[in-house]
Amino acid sequence: MKMLAQHGALCGDKITDALELGYVDGAIFSPRDISVRKLEEQLNKLAEVKPESERLVDPQFYASGLVDDDSSRLGFLAGDDYPYFEMRRLAQLETEAQIQEDLTNTLQFQQRLNISTAIAPNIVIRRSLSSAESVIAKNFIRNTAASWANFNDVRPIFATLSISVEALMDLDEFLSFVNDLTVITPRPHGFYLLVSLSKVEDARYALMDPRVISRVMFLVHALSINGYEVVVGYSDLLSPLYGAVGARAGASGWWSNTRVFSLERFEPEKHSSSRPIPRYLSLPLWNRIKFGELAQLVTLGHPVLNQIESDRYFDSSQGFAPITNGETFQGWSALKELTKYLVADNDLQGNLTRISAQIKTAQNFYRTINVRLDPKSSSEHLEPMLQSLPQFATLAEEDFPG
């Protein structure tokens, strides 16, 4: 499984440096946060550093419903940089002609970029998989391959598939929707999959729900066994679970809103936020902990360090405060190491066995810690992850090794 950088604001040279160091295998760029000129420069740099790197651009068409709100945070999307991006209401997208026009304009823009794979536009299915939004989303997917074929471009084309946590809750609707996807023709090469939250701050209880995790795993698995490649955006700590069932790549960024997906990042700013406290991604805990907690745990003799090269970004002589870009590099490196250890190609049973064992090991490790941790540093995410494994196995009609 490959790990990609989920691009966001204040990128600088983070992605290029991380690619050179081997911490990521490429990037998914966010037009909201970069001008076209800079985007072209970044894509060319990545291709120069590593020609085989994954270079994708999320068109972020799903934010087009917010264009008429002057206070929306659309960044470069709202200017003249991205000519395909215009206001769209759902009623407009109920016509196939409008969908084809938006596909053509978006893919024509991407076709001239130094990308490795093109990503088609789509909307977010926010309410129900049997809604008008679902019909529109499937129409975008049905027209993706044919629209890309018009450009005679040999590079792969991925359809965007963005589903809210709420829309995943009805199991019968979900299974019917997955069945519809597997018989779509003509077929795109793959899918860029996003799981949408109402709010970024909901991630701890909404995204870490065994029903959500297991159904996303099943969706990835169903698409994979039907010959599609799947890249899961904003997958972060759940990347190994999706890789275990067939995802080609996962992705994570350096801000909280580039580690989970929500349309909230495009909506008007509701309040000012302070800069987050740096965190260290501990593989033994399968979680990020504050650098102050890291220092305390190490001092008490708890083996929370990963013992890999990227630990150098959290220097013990400096109280484990990360150096510049250290938190980002360490996080990417740790995620890549975790997926490398847990995920093997074409080994579903082995992957589930290793992940189950790793989660239980992390739970047992947490039980040995007698330090009061920040809620985000706690073990509460581990049990839902563990519960999702047999739930996935039931959906996929696979044996769960336990």
C-alpha positions in Angstrom: 0.0 0.0 0.0 1.3 3.5 -0.9 1.0 6.5 1.4 0.3 9.9 -0.1 0.5 13.4 1.2 -2.9 15.1 1.5 -2.0 18.6 0.4 -3.2 21.7 2.4 -2.3 25.2 3.3 1.2 26.3 4.0 2.8 23.5 2.0 6.2 25.0 1.3 8.6 22.2 0.4 7.1 19.6 2.8 5.9 17.2 0.1 9.0 17.4 -2.2 11.3 16.9 0.8 9.2 14.0 2.2 9.2 12.3 -1.3 13.0 12.6 -1.5 13.3 11.1 2.0 11.0 8.2 1.1 8.3 9.1 3.7 5.5 9.4 1.0 4.9 8.0 -2.4 3.3 11.1 -3.9 0.6 13.6 -3.2 -3.1 14.6 -3.7 -3.2 18.3 -4.3 -5.9 20.7 -3.0 -6.7 23.5 -5.5 -8.2 25.5 -2.7 -4.8 25.9 -1.2 -2.5 26.5 -4.2 -2.5 28.7 -7.3 -2.3 27.0 -10.7 1.2 28.3 -11.3 2.4 26.9 -8.0 0.5 23.7 -8.6 2.3 23.2 -11.9 5.6 23.8 -10.3 4.9 21.3 -7.5 3.8 18.6 -9.9 6.9 19.1 -12.0 9.2 19.0 -9.0 7.6 15.7 -7.8 8.0 14.2 -11.3 11.6 15.3 -11.4 12.4 13.9 -7.9 10.7 10.6 -8.5 9.2 10.0 -12.0 7.1 7.1 -10.7 5.5 9.2 -7.9 1.8 9.4 -7.6 0.6 12.9 -8.6 -3.1 13.6 -8.3 -5.2 16.7 -8.1 -8.6 16.6 -6.3 -10.7 18.9 -8.4 -12.8 19.7 -5.2 -15.9 20.2 -7.4 -18.0 19.1 -4.4 -17.5 22.6 -2.9 -19.2 24.3 -5.9 -22.5 24.5 -4.0 -20.8 27.1 -1.7 -19.7 29.5 -4.4 -22.6 31.9 -3.8 -21.7 32.5 -0.2 -19.1 35.3 -0.2 -17.8 34.3 3.2 -17.0 30.7 2.1 -13.3 29.7 2.4 -12.7 28.7 -1.2 -9.2 30.1 -1.6 -7.8 29.8 -5.1 -10.9 27.9 -6.3 -12.9 31.2 -6.1 -10.6 33.1 -8.4 -9.7 32.8 -12.0 -7.1 30.0 -11.5 -9.5 27.1 -11.9 -11.8 27.8 -14.8 -13.9 24.6 -14.3 -15.1 25.6 -10.9 -18.4 27.4 -10.9 -21.5 27.5 -8.7 -23.7 24.5 -9.1 -27.0 23.7 -7.5 -28.3 20.2 -7.3 -31.2 21.0 -9.6 -28.7 21.9 -12.3 -26.8 18.7 -11.9 -29.9 16.6 -12.5 -29.4 17.0 -16.3 -26.8 14.8 -17.9 -25.8 17.5 -20.2 -24.6 19.7 -17.3 -22.7 16.7 -15.8 -21.0 16.0 -19.1 -20.0 19.7 -19.4 -18.6 19.8 -15.9 -16.7 16.6 -16.5 -15.3 17.9 -19.8 -14.2 21.2 -18.3 -12.6 19.6 -15.3 -10.7 16.9 -17.1 -9.6 19.2 -19.9 -7.9 21.3 -17.1 -6.3 18.2 -15.6 -5.2 16.8 -18.9 -2.6 19.5 -19.4 -1.0 18.9 -15.9 1.9 16.7 -15.1 -0.2 14.3 -13.1 0.1 10.5 -13.0 -3.7 9.9 -12.7 -6.6 12.1 -13.4 -9.5 12.5 -10.9 -13.0 13.3 -12.2 -15.3 15.7 -10.3 -18.3 14.7 -8.2 -20.5 15.9 -5.4 -20.8 14.6 -1.8 -23.7 12.2 -1.0 -24.6 13.9 2.2 -27.9 12.3 3.3 -28.9 9.0 1.8 -27.7 6.5 -0.8 -31.2 6.4 -2.3 -31.4 10.2 -2.6 -31.2 12.6 -5.6 -27.6 13.3 -4.6 -26.8 9.6 -5.0 -28.3 9.6 -8.5 -26.3 12.6 -9.5 -23.1 11.0 -8.0 -23.6 7.8 -10.0 -24.3 9.8 -13.1 -20.9 11.5 -12.7 -19.3 8.1 -12.3 -21.1 6.6 -15.3 -19.9 9.4 -17.5 -16.3 9.6 -16.2 -14.6 7.1 -18.4 -16.3 8.2 -21.6 -15.4 11.9 -20.9 -11.7 11.0 -20.3 -11.7 8.9 -23.5 -12.4 12.0 -25.6 -8.9 13.3 -24.7 -7.1 10.1 -26.0 -5.0 10.2 -22.9 -3.4 6.9 -21.7 -3.1 8.0 -18.1 -5.6 6.3 -15.7 -8.9 8.1 -14.8 -10.4 7.8 -11.3 -14.0 8.7 -10.4 -14.6 10.6 -7.2 -16.8 8.9 -4.7 -17.6 10.9 -1.6 -20.1 9.5 0.9 -21.1 11.0 4.3 -21.0 9.0 7.5 -24.8 9.5 7.8 -25.4 8.0 4.3 -23.5 4.9 5.3 -25.9 4.0 8.1 -28.7 2.3 6.2 -27.2 -1.1 5.5 -29.7 -2.2 2.8 -29.2 1.1 0.9 -25.5 0.7 1.2 -25.3 -2.8 -0.2 -27.6 -1.9 -3.1 -25.4 1.2 -3.9 -22.2 -1.0 -3.8 -23.9 -3.4 -6.2 -24.7 -0.5 -8.6 -21.1 0.6 -8.6 -19.7 -2.7 -9.5 -21.8 -2.9 -12.8 -21.2 0.6 -14.1 -20.1 0.9 -17.7 -17.9 2.1 -19.2 -15.6 1.6 -16.3 -13.1 4.2 -14.9 -9.8 2.8 -13.9 -10.5 3.4 -10.2 -12.0 5.5 -7.5 -10.9 8.3 -5.3 -12.9 7.6 -2.2 -13.7 10.1 0.5 -15.7 9.6 3.7 -17.3 12.9 4.6 -17.9 14.2 8.1 -20.2 17.1 9.0 -17.5 18.6 11.2 -13.8 17.9 11.5 -14.2 17.7 15.3 -16.6 14.8 14.9 -13.9 12.5 13.8 -13.3 10.8 17.2 -16.9 9.5 17.5 -18.3 9.6 14.0 -15.5 8.3 11.9 -14.4 5.8 14.6 -17.6 3.9 14.4 -17.3 0.2 13.6 -20.2 0.4 11.2 -18.5 3.2 9.3 -15.1 1.6 9.2 -16.4 -1.9 8.3 -18.6 -0.5 5.5 -15.9 1.6 4.0 -13.6 -1.5 4.2 -16.3 -3.5 2.4 -16.7 -0.8 -0.3 -12.9 -0.8 -0.9 -12.9 -4.6 -1.0 -15.9 -4.9 -3.4 -14.4 -2.3 -5.8 -10.9 -4.0 -5.6 -12.1 -7.5 -6.3 -14.0 -6.1 -9.3 -10.8 -4.8 -10.8 -10.9 -1.2 -9.7 -7.9 0.6 -8.1 -8.9 2.6 -5.0 -7.2 5.6 -3.4 -8.7 6.5 0.0 -8.2 10.2 0.7 -7.8 11.5 4.3 -7.5 8.0 5.6 -4.8 8.7 8.2 -4.8 6.2 11.1 -7.3 4.0 9.3 -5.0 3.5 6.3 -3.8 0.0 7.2 -7.4 -1.2 7.5 -8.3 0.0 4.0 -5.0 -1.3 2.6 -5.7 -4.6 4.1 -8.8 -5.1 2.0 -7.4 -3.8 -1.3 -6.8 0.0 -1.3 -3.9 1.0 -3.5 -3.1 4.0 -1.4 -4.1 6.1 1.6 -3.4 9.7 2.4 -2.8 12.1 5.3 -1.9 15.7 5.7 -0.4 18.0 8.3 -3.5 19.8 9.7 -6.5 18.2 11.3 -8.6 19.1 8.3 -6.2 17.3 6.0 -6.5 14.1 8.0 -10.3 13.8 7.8 -12.6 15.0 5.1 -15.3 17.5 5.6 -17.0 20.3 3.6 -16.6 22.3 6.8 -13.1 23.4 5.6 -14.8 25.3 2.8 -17.5 26.9 4.9 -17.3 30.3 6.6 -15.0 30.5 9.5 -17.1 30.2 12.7 -14.4 31.0 15.2 -10.7 31.6 15.4 -8.6 28.6 16.3 -5.2 28.5 18.0 -2.3 26.6 16.5 -2.5 22.9 17.6 0.0 21.4 19.9 2.5 19.2 18.0 1.9 15.5 18.3 4.0 12.4 17.8 2.6 9.3 16.0 3.4 6.4 18.3 3.1 3.0 16.5 3.0 1.1 19.8 -0.1 3.1 20.7 -1.4 3.4 17.1 -2.2 7.1 17.9 -0.8 10.6 18.1 0.2 11.9 21.5 1.3 15.4 22.6 5.0 16.0 22.6 4.8 16.7 26.3 3.1 13.4 26.9 5.8 11.7 24.9 8.5 13.2 27.1 6.7 12.2 30.2 6.1 8.6 29.0 9.7 8.2 27.9 10.9 9.5 31.2 8.8 6.9 33.0 10.2 4.1 30.9 7.2 3.4 28.6 8.5 2.2 25.2 6.3 4.6 23.1 9.0 5.6 20.6 8.9 3.9 17.2 12.6 3.2 17.1 12.8 4.2 13.4 14.9 6.9 11.6 12.2 9.6 11.8 12.3 9.7 15.6 15.1 12.2 15.1 12.5 14.9 14.4 11.5 14.8 18.1 14.8 15.4 19.9 14.8 14.2 23.6 17.4 16.9 24.4 14.9 19.5 23.5 12.0 18.1 25.5 10.7 16.2 22.4 9.4 19.4 20.8 9.6 18.7 17.0 12.0 20.6 14.7 10.6 22.5 11.7 8.3 20.2 9.7 9.3 17.4 12.1 5.7 16.5 13.1 4.7 16.2 9.5 7.7 14.1 8.4 7.5 11.9 11.5 3.8 11.3 11.0 4.1 10.3 7.4 7.1 8.1 8.1 5.2 6.3 10.9 2.1 5.7 8.8 4.2 4.3 6.0 6.0 2.0 8.4 2.7 0.9 10.0 1.1 0.0 6.6 4.3 -1.7 5.4 4.3 -3.9 8.6 0.6 -4.8 8.5 -0.4 -4.9 4.9 0.7 -7.4 2.3 -0.8 -7.6 -1.2 -3.3 -10.4 -1.9 -3.3 -11.6 1.7 -6.6 -10.7 3.2 -6.6 -13.2 6.0 -3.1 -12.4 7.0 -3.7 -8.7 6.9 -6.8 -9.0 9.2 -4.8 -11.3 11.6 -1.9 -8.8 11.8 -4.2 -5.8 12.3 -6.2 -7.5 15.0 -3.1 -8.5 16.9 -1.6 -5.0 16.6 -4.8 -3.4 17.9 -4.9 -5.8 20.9 -1.2 -5.1 21.6 -1.8 -1.4 21.6 -4.8 -1.8 23.9 -2.7 -3.8 26.3 0.1 -1.2 26.2 -2.4 1.5 27.1 -3.4 -0.5 30.1 0.1 -0.3 31.5 0.2 3.5 31.3 -0.7 5.3 34.6 -0.4 8.8 33.2 -3.5 10.9 32.5 -3.5 11.5 28.8 -5.4 14.1 26.7 -8.7 12.6 25.3 -7.3 12.6 21.8 -4.3 10.7 23.0 -6.4 8.0 24.6 -7.2 4.5 23.5 -10.9 5.0 22.7 -10.4 4.7 18.9 -8.9 1.2 19.2 -12.0 -0.8 20.2 -14.2 0.5 17.3 -11.3 -0.5 14.9 -11.2 -3.9 16.5 -14.9 -4.4 16.3 -15.0 -3.4 12.6 -12.9 -6.4 11.5 -15.5 -9.1 12.2 -18.2 -6.8 10.9 -16.3 -6.4 7.6 -15.7 -10.2 7.4 -19.5 -10.8 7.7 -20.3 -8.3 5.0 -17.6 -9.8 2.7 -18.5 -13.4 3.6 -15.0 -14.0 4.7 -13.7 -16.0 7.6 -12.4 -13.7 10.4 -9.2 -15.2 11.9 -9.8 -13.5 15.2 
